[in-house]
Amino acid sequence: MSGQEVVDWLPSDEVDEVLRNAGRDADVDGGRFRAVLQKAQELKGLDMADVATLCQANTPEQLDELFATARAVKETIYGHRMVLFAPLYISNVCGNECTYCAFRSSNKSLPRTALDMDGIRRETAELVRQGHKRLLLVAGEGYPASKGGFRYILDAIAAVYDVTDATGNIRRLNVNLAPLDVEEFRQLKTAGIGTYQLFQETYHRGTYATVHPSGRKRDFDWRVTAFDRAMEAGVDDVGMGVLFGLHDWRFEVLSLMQHIRHLEAVFGVGCHTISVPRIEPADGSPLSMTPPAPVSDTDFRKIIAILRLAVPYTGLILSTRESAAIRRECYALGISQISAGSRTNPGGYSEGETAAGQFQLGDHRTLEEIVEELATMGFIPSFCTACYRLGRTGQDFMDLAKPGLIKLKCDPNAVTTFQEYLIDYAPTSARCAGEQAIARELGGMSDRARRAAERMLTKIRAGRRDIYC
């Protein structure tokens, strides 16, 4: 599929009509709204009209009901697990002019860096030292020809996996990269990635053209069809998202539903994750200081709750763009993965924040601080990568998730990877809170899951590592 083709499965007029109909629904304050929440509790997802109805929720009573339903669905499917990862920025070299981003090509105040393989290994070693097992590799959308172009990315992936020390290694690397052609996606799959992540930024074509005035990223259709090419190449775990604040969030959420519907119709499975970043201030970007369609904290919580109900088995990712306070409020509403201890400038982990990152961070806490907080709040920080490594991805994952069978794997793997972290990395205070959290979690597991967890915990406490089911 060339960049010149226009997709026919993303009609914006459908989104506009669904939103208009929901806005005219006089019953949104009563039966219709509660009927949608009741439907959501069946854990079968919601259609676009349902989602549009929930977008209308504004009264304190409606918000309370929406958030309570989202919390219940989140706990039913994900329990107390919270997957942790860190982004690994290897390059801020970019050929695109994204007006909201510090990496945009015309930003002359930003020193450009593309880490060499030794630099990537140093960054990885620092993240391993902190206790991370899962990373998200991020690169500006312009791979230097002097470093081999796309070959640079493949070499970087190999460099990350090469790093091993006395406490472990990175067990799975996800990637956030520019759209590729099918053959490049095949090479990415062979390199051993987990999820391929790409944000459309905005699904509104007019806004998209305005905020991407030049560079290959200006081609809306080439970007929005990237997941089609990835899945054709065998990459069956994809992660999508939009940058909230560029256009009306209601339009963006419904457009996400259209995109997911398309992938399900063509490939039998939608996205594995959805990320929910909001625009944050970025060096050299006036637009980032005054977003065109700012999203309030209340609407942000609504977005998370609505997505949790609309696609209950899809992971929702929350980054350190948000403040610690906002992140705490959003965990229980539907978030299943969070970044921790993030740096968004190449070399930021081993060298410090020597240059501006891609955007301003809201949560500057370390991994160990976030782990301790999660455990104290009743969550189980998970470093699990088992599904990727056992081939439980794409449709295979959904076949286990929808009948609830994945909990027999995820719950034991969460506590065992957390136990590894507590023994190998955690300070005393975090270890105490973590051991209490593991004990609580074991008490709430089914007999089968608990027996599996206890067998693995015994081996880990005896010195074994990287045990999973």
Number of C-alpha atoms within 10 A of each C-alpha: 14 9 13 10 12 14 13 7 11 18 11 15 9 14 21 13 12 18 22 12 13 20 15 9 14 10 13 19 16 10 10 17 21 18 12 20 22 12 15 22 16 12 20 14 17 22 15 20 17 22 23 23 24 27 22 19 19 14 10 9 10 18 19 13 16 23 21 16 20 27 20 16 24 25 14 15 20 21 20 24 25 23 21 22 25 22 23 28 27 25 25 27 20 19 19 21 21 25 22 26 24 26 33 26 22 15 16 11 12 19 12 17 15 21 20 16 17 12 18 24 21 20 24 26 23 14 25 23 18 18 23 24 23 24 24 22 23 22 23 23 22 20 21 17 10 7 14 12 12 16 15 19 21 18 16 21 21 16 18 25 17 14 17 15 10 8 14 18 22 20 20 23 25 23 24 22 18 18 23 18 15 20 13 17 22 18 15 23 18 12 17 17 21 26 24 29 26 22 21 20 23 26 25 17 11 10 14 20 16 12 18 20 15 17 16 18 21 18 17 22 18 22 19 21 21 23 28 19 20 24 21 15 18 15 23 24 25 26 24 24 23 24 20 25 22 25 22 15 21 20 20 24 26 25 22 23 21 20 21 17 20 18 18 14 11 11 15 11 21 26 26 23 22 26 22 22 20 21 26 23 21 21 22 20 18 14 18 22 14 14 18 15 13 17 19 11 11 10 17 19 21 23 22 26 27 28 26 28 33 24 22 27 23 21 21 24 23 23 22 22 21 19 14 14 10 14 19 14 11 19 24 23 27 30 27 25 22 20 21 23 20 23 23 24 27 29 24 19 20 16 13 11 14 11 17 20 21 23 21 19 18 16 20 17 14 12 21 21 16 21 26 21 17 22 23 16 14 17 23 27 28 27 26 26 22 19 18 19 14 10 11 16 20 22 17 13 19 19 14 16 19 14 11 14 13 18 20 20 17 24 25 28 28 26 28 30 24 26 26 23 23 21 14 16 18 22 13 11 11 21 22 15 19 28 16 14 23 20 11 14 21 18 11 11 17 12 12 10 18 18 14 18 24 15 13 24 23 12 13 18 13 9 10 12 17 16 16 20 13
